[in-house]
Amino acid sequence: MSNYSNQYMSKDAEKSVLFVFQTDYNSNNSPIKIYFRGLNPDLKYKVDDLNEILSGTEWMSRELCFPLFSFTSVFLEINAYH
């Protein structure tokens, strides 16, 4: 099973985007597990489609699971919350 994730962060650590891809058959629907990286530990962040506002430290220590079907993807925006 092949899956990939890429996260891109702005230089000021205010914004980030995450791409998660399931690039193969996923017959058992096993989730893709990832951790955010590069967030400022002292800033609070809001993540699209998730109803929590947490510090960068909290987000980076939380495992996120994406149960993606074969050949599907997810895109999330992460923004500093002021």
N, C-alpha and C positions, 0 to 999 in steps of 0.2 A: 504494500500500500504506500502510495506517495502522497505526501502533503507538504505544504510549504507555508511559511508566513514571513512577511517583511514588514518592518515598522520603520517609518521615517519620522525624524524629529526636527523641528525648527531649531535654529542656533540658540534662540533665547529660551528654549524649553517650554514655550507657551502653547505650542500646537504640535500634534502628532497625528499620523494616520497609520492604520494597521490593515494589512491585506492578509487574509487567510484563504488558502486554496486547497481543495481536495482534487488532486490531479490524476486519480486512478479510481478503479472500482472500489467501493466501500460497502461490500455486501453485509458486513455485520454492524454497520453504522457506528463504528467506534469513533469517539470524539477526538478532535485535534486539541491538544492541551498546550497552552502557551503562557508566558509571563510577559508583561510589558517591560520595556527597558528604556533607560535614558531619561526618565521623568525626573523633574526636580523634586527631591524628597520633601522640601519645605512648602511647595505649592499644593493647592487643592486642584483636583481635576474632575471634570464631568466627561463621561464617555457616552457617545451616542447610543441609544437603545438600552442603556443601563441606568437605572434610577438612583444611583448613588453618587455622592460627591465625596471623594476620599483624597487623602494626601498621596503624593507620588510614592512615598514609602509603602503605604497600604496597598496601592494598586500594583506595585512591582512585586509584592510578596504574595499576591493572590493569584492562584492558578485559574485561568479562564479556559472553559471547555466549549468547543464548537462542534456539535454533532452534525457534520455536513454530509450530505449524500454525495454519491459519485459525481465528479466533475462540476462541483458547485464552489462558490466562494462567498466570503463576507468582507465587507469594508466598514471600518469604524473610524470615526473622528474622535480625537481626544483633545480637549481644550482646557486650558487653565481657567479656573473659576474664581472670579474676584468679587 
